[in-house]
Amino acid sequence: MLTRFSLRPARLVALAFAALVLMAATASAQTGKLSGRVTDTNGQPLIGASVLVVGTTYGAATDIDGVYNVLRIPPGPISVRVSSIGYQTQVVEGVQIASNQTRELDVTLQDETVTGEEVVVTAEQPIVDVTQTSTVQTIGRDDIDALPVQELNDVVNLQAGVVDGHFRGGRLGEVQYQVNGVSVNNPYDNSSTLTLDRSVLQEVQVISGTFDAEYGQALSGVVNAVLRSGDANRYEASFEVFSGDYVSPGNDSTQVRTFIGGIDSVATVAYAPYVSDVDPTNRLNFQASLSGPVPLVPSTTFLLNGQRFVNNGLLAGERRFVPTDSSDFERNVFNGSGDGAVVPLEYSRRWSYLGKLTNTSISNVQLAYQAIGAFRDALPGNAASYGYRFNPDGLSKQHEVSLVHGFDVLHTLSNNVFYELSLRQNYFDYSDYAFESLGTLPETGTRVPLPDDSPYLAGGRPIGSQNYENGAIIQGYDLGRFVQRTNAYVAKSAVTAQVTNVHLLKAGFEIQRSDVEFGTPGSVQPLVINGVQRLGVLRDTLGAQVIDFQPVQGAAFVQDRIEWGDLRVRAGLRFEYFDANATVPSDLRNPANAIPDAPESRPVDTSVKFAVAPRLGVSFPFLDRASLFFSYGHFYQLPGLGTFFNNADYSVLQDLQQGNEGEQGILGNPDLDPEFTAQYEFGFKSQVTRDLGLDVSLFYKDIRDLLGVEFIQTYTAAQYARWTNVDFGNVRGFTIAVDQRALGPLSTTLDYSFQIASGNTSDPRETFNRVQNGDDGLPRVAPFDWDQRHTLNATAIVSEPGNYNVTGILRMGTGRPYTPSIGTGFGANLEPNSGRKDLSVVVDLRAEKVLDVGGAGATAFVRVFNLFDSYYQNGFVFADTGSPYYTLNPQQQLNPDPTRFADPRRIEIGLSLRGSRPVRR
């Protein structure tokens, strides 16, 4: 349910924010729950038995029914000591705890026969958790270490229902990324602010089904990364280094059968230029971490992690030209002064760091501070970059700074009640240009020529020729300029209470105040100045300036986890709030107030948006080790704020008239509503045997109010386009996951996903583009661009603990849609997205061997991505052939663009060291 109000309760929001800041500067901890029953050998409950997590103060005593509940346990493996007077003490090792989940552990104690005797047993992790009420994958640290992955997104994309960031058929940007339970999304585009290396991850939870009321600002899923912490009882150090490159001999080019001009022939085209030149330094990683107690500071632990990562990518070019060269394009005389060096056209060079301090010196209070950040320089390596393959110095460069930091407090009021408070700053600074400086510009003027000291002037605008290497750019600089900065403060508070043995309640709220800046810091383009066309700077006007907005959003939630016998119910309600803190025209038919005798239009405040989102999940056992589950929820998410505010100055329409519609682009709309999805999920979980688990899930998503385009007619019958909540879609499908526990050295997993994702547009701009091209703009349902119907992931692990481990992953996906055509011009296109690209099959491998290096834990490893060097298209194809290589149009040549294909085989070889030393007390 969505409600709109014109009254802005800004003072109330400010007071709530200030109150939370005064209470504590904190960040939410992620913990799990241990629950069960302690009995004797006759099945009678033991009252007052002690249950303690070894090495911690977390514990509880059993009640009259022998039931216990231990809250706020950090995720990971733990040992549990259970004792009672007159009975043998039992220690259960290897009990796995997951964030926001309950681990059941029933214990039977033997009568004491020998004083002081302690029984040690190893817990058996359930092969499938039959108490889950939706689809949740929890990947622990050991599992992450075994996989051929490097970053958080690599882990996420291996999960059932996830295809290259699309969760169960949703658009990109519909996932909430969290670190220790607090959002790290950039509200500009709803992407993650951070890139997290696997070395800092303790646990990753991927929720692709319905999710609790605690989570908001997401339509398709939640990714919660729980970071490692220091151990008060030991110092731990680790170091990892690896290097690698693409190894694909002979695949610099490939033979392609073509039918250009109706002639059947075979041509040689580029597949991955320069891939045969193997350079082990093409991909380098150095990572080190140190953790343990802080010397001379009691009850305080630390964790430090640093990483240097260099990836020069696959795409490379040859420096035949430099941007300042001058060629005679009329006579096809091309003068290049480059040195001929092969240089990367894509790279990512990043410094990353993590620092964390945790203090428990105050009784029942845990305080912590953590900072995670990175500095990155990059080239994107896309089709535009490939255009500069012979003039690589003309490319614009990306620079990025990210920082997420905050303080933590976890206060335990009793064994059954604790609260968390948090304050985070999420900072992101991004720029993309060839040169930061435009030179010494005059103080006034919106259209000025480039000054003599401008670095852009030496090379000028980018120029290429179809008579030289298919139009490659061989002169000039990329004139694109863009910056984006987000400074967001996130405050969050939650209280958790085990009010009875059946009900675990959690309630809280969060507020986010964002300062979002983005735009063009001076647009460099050909301008007519004083009657002469020359390269100049357009500034201080719409489309050539950096704009700044300060929206506020918040939420409150309540969640009840009902655990009654084997029945599990998760019921919650979330209340969402958003204030764009901006204005829009009062009369959209006279938006610039430029139509004579028409009703006056004036700026009015955007309305405050409220939404109420119910969530419900039920798991009911119907067999000893099997359960049915059902879940349902309403989910709301605001479109990226960059879309809200971009081009939102309606004065650009002051010259709007029939004949120039569309020249103003799509107008922004700060009064947009949240997008909405209702998701239904029904499934079956079963521990088929002790070593075999089965999880089947059917789902349906009704998607409404997606970002799209509407056309508004003015009083003079001219029309313009602006963003609104008009697009729609739906997704239906199922997933099947099979998990086989290790039998001897072999363990396997298999998951298969089938889905049909369709709607009226794949891209919010699609309707606008169709109208501009003279096509029918009315909505019609078609498969989304990312509609991959069949997806299969299979994992096999052969392992001998302490000796070796080999992990193989097979990923298969059917082709995604494209719109075929039977020619060119109006009416040539067939039904939208009625064609399909080819099937893809990729196998990745990780093998490691444990080494004995002076008593330290050392592991040598090799990772091979795309083991069999299969190549397939993953991007553009020509509409008349379905091929990424060629078109039937005889006026076009072969276009050998390697960015249209998946990466070839990549091999990485490395060494990791890990050691620890107990603390002497």
C-alpha angles and dihedrals in degrees: 000000000000124000129186125206129182093207112091114212092199094146092055091051092047092050092049091049092049092047091054092048090052092049094056145319099238152138130225119261121219114225141160137216132243116204137166149110131278118211140163125245090276092057094252118142118253110224118213096010113159120239114188134173103231114247094015141075092242110119149116143200123241120251130225090290093048091251122142136182125196116190137192097033113161114241120264137062117325139176119233125205116204119187140166133173110270095018136091114263112242126203116199113199130197098030105164117220122195128194116266091000134107119235113204116217120171116187131196116201123208123223110268112257101161121038113244095008113146125198117214120199133170119238119234114225111224110252088225129013104235091185095069116114096200141010110298126158117199116193116190129206095264091051091049091050091054096051125087092244135117108185139034094258090056089059093046095051091057093064124101113267095020119112116177093322096320110120112209095332098315126138121263114272095041097108127094111223115200137180113207090344099309125105120257094178119132104232090210091077105352093248126133116275092210139060106208122202117218091242092074097046122104095171140352123206118195115191111190096160128058115318137206125274088254088077123069144156090060135102103182112025153327130246114194117186116196112202127219122258135204122265117234092209101053146022114239128191132181137180131185133182131174139163132193151149143194111288110194110134116206096007097110083107138006139206116253129187109226139183099202111165089359092295117129107222145139121245135183114234134175116266103167111351115216092005090129090065100088114203116177090202093060089095119028132171131182118179132170134174137182128188142167141094119336109247115247092002111099122224093007129121132186140201124196124182131174132179138185112195125181121183117173091182132210103284114088137166141195120248098228092142138029123215093254095057118117121213133182101240095177092059094033092241108149116194114195126182099178123129094237093240119156106237133175119264090194131037143148118204112180141176111199131183141181128191125179134175124187125188129188100171092118112076112258092356128107116194124187144167125200135179125190123180150140145202115215137180116191152165112210098222096218134140091279090055090051089058087068093051092126096035102042095158089066093068122108115242130224124224124186136184121185132179132173115179140152148138127268135213128176113181120191111207094179139337088281104037133055137150136209128209127189147184122181137177115209109193126182128173120181132173134177120188141111092241130013093210124067092192129249104331124188115259094243136039134073096219110044132155119251108269121241092254094054111120089215092062095067094063103021125195122346114269133183139165132226085220091065121061097324096305100313113174108250103166138043138015134289101259096200115122126182138157131183127185128179125185108180128175115203122193120187136174132179137170122203123198132178092211093175135354086267104043126059107181126195124181133169150128140232135200129195125194113188134191104201121186126176142147145086116316093212121335116238111208143131106286135178105237120176089348094306125105112227141139109285146155126260109199144159092030137095111296093016104068142065113254127202132209134175111204123175127213133175145166143196125203144179124198131185122197107198114197108179111165104302094337116104125192126176110189125171148156127212127196116203128199132187134175116182089195091214142101138247132191114277092220115040091191089065100027099158093039087236102124113099117236092006121125110281118259120209134175113270129184118265113249122256111247125220127183133181116209121189121200129192134174129174131186117188124182116223098168134033094266103013137078142181119225136193131185137179134178149162115230129191131190134171117233114249110292090230087070093045095058107023112112090357096141102104093194085089085077095062090104095040113139139145110292099035098061112138096028089102093056121217113333118229121244118207088183095068120140124230117271115249138216129177111199129194124190132181125177154152129233124188140171092217092185133351089273103031128071130185128198121182122179132180118194143181128189124195106199121195142162092031118167111277143138132275127188118225123197119216126216088266092057093251115129137210136188127239137169119268141153100271111115122096143179146155138223127204130175148102142249130212120197126185121189121191118193119223113289102190106319097337129088127164142187130193131184130177126190128194119185142159112208116184141154144142096282137012093199121040088226093055097095092049092049092050092053092047089053092050095252128134109282096195114117120258127174117248136153114284117250090251095048099135101175100194126034126173128185121183126179128189124185125190109188145163108189112240092013118055144337131197120187125185126186125193117196122187128179133172119233122282122234131272132174111253123208137199096214139325135297133036116351095009096117119090124214111324113269093353093135127075132214122225127287117264127213122180132174122199125190138196123186125178136179125201113231132197106233111168093312094305121122105254128175129187113203144178126200123196120190118197090010095191094043094237115174127204137156118270099170142028123007128182110259096224096051108021086228127122090212110058148001131220090237104111091207092065125072128215109292108209100192110163092196088078093069137070117254119276124233116317125191127196126184123191151152129227128193126196128176140162139193126199117239115249111230 
